[in-house]
């Protein structure tokens, strides 16, 4: 069985036992969270599509840890001025383990 849920402005397709990275959540490692914004559920034969969410379904996850993504470099230049500005950005994420798809 799999489900598609919304978190942090993104949609994630998950199954039980899977470990994924989502946008940073305010939760301690080891705590459990329930996501109720389920967009789609399917068990292989029968699918339920929400309008906008599927009623009565949820995804239970456990927070594994927090981290930061790879650094993205941004370079801005001004033509004919021999001027450059270099910046970097790293996005924070939370690693979660899917315990149960209801």
C-alpha positions in Angstrom: 0.0 0.0 0.0 1.3 3.5 -0.8 0.1 7.0 -0.2 0.9 10.5 -1.4 0.9 13.2 1.3 1.7 16.9 1.3 4.4 18.4 3.6 6.3 21.7 3.3 4.7 22.6 0.0 5.8 19.3 -1.6 4.2 16.0 -2.3 5.8 12.7 -1.3 4.9 9.2 -2.5 5.6 6.7 0.4 5.2 3.1 1.5 5.7 1.6 4.9 9.3 1.2 6.1 10.6 3.9 3.7 13.0 6.6 4.9 12.7 10.0 3.1 13.9 13.6 3.5 11.2 16.4 3.9 11.4 20.1 4.6 12.5 20.8 8.2 9.9 20.0 10.8 9.8 21.2 14.4 10.0 17.8 16.1 12.6 16.0 18.2 14.4 12.9 16.9 12.5 9.8 18.0 9.1 11.5 18.2 6.1 10.4 16.1 4.1 12.6 13.8 0.8 12.0 12.0 0.2 13.5 8.6 -3.5 14.0 7.8 -3.1 15.8 4.4 -3.3 12.6 2.3 -3.9 13.3 -1.4 -4.0 9.7 -2.7 -4.0 6.1 -1.3 -3.7 2.9 -3.2 -3.4 -0.8 -2.2 -2.7 -2.1 -5.8 -6.3 -2.8 -6.7 -8.3 0.1 -5.2 -7.3 3.8 -5.2 -8.8 6.7 -3.3 -8.2 10.2 -4.6 -9.0 13.1 -2.3 -10.9 16.3 -3.1 -8.7 17.8 -1.8 -7.8 15.2 0.9 -8.8 11.6 1.5 -11.0 11.4 4.6 -10.1 9.0 7.3 -6.5 8.2 6.1 -3.2 9.2 7.6 0.5 8.5 7.6 2.4 7.9 10.8 6.1 8.7 10.7 9.0 8.7 13.2 11.6 11.5 13.1 15.1 10.0 12.5 17.1 13.2 12.5 17.8 16.6 11.1 20.4 17.7 8.5 21.3 20.1 5.8 21.4 19.5 2.0 24.2 20.0 -0.4 25.5 23.5 -0.9 24.3 25.4 -3.9 26.6 28.1 -5.2 25.2 31.4 -6.6 27.5 33.6 -8.6 26.4 37.1 -9.7 28.6 39.1 -12.1 28.5 42.6 -13.6 29.7 42.8 -17.1 32.7 44.9 -18.0 33.2 45.8 -14.3 35.4 42.9 -13.2 33.0 42.4 -10.3 31.7 39.1 -8.9 29.7 38.1 -5.9 29.6 34.5 -4.7 27.0 33.2 -2.2 26.0 29.7 -1.0 22.8 28.2 0.2 22.0 25.0 2.1 18.5 23.9 2.8 17.5 22.3 6.1 15.7 18.9 6.0 14.3 16.3 8.4 14.8 12.6 7.8 11.7 10.6 8.6 10.8 6.9 8.6 7.3 5.9 7.5 5.8 3.6 10.2 2.3 3.1 8.9 0.0 4.1 6.0 -3.6 4.0 7.0 
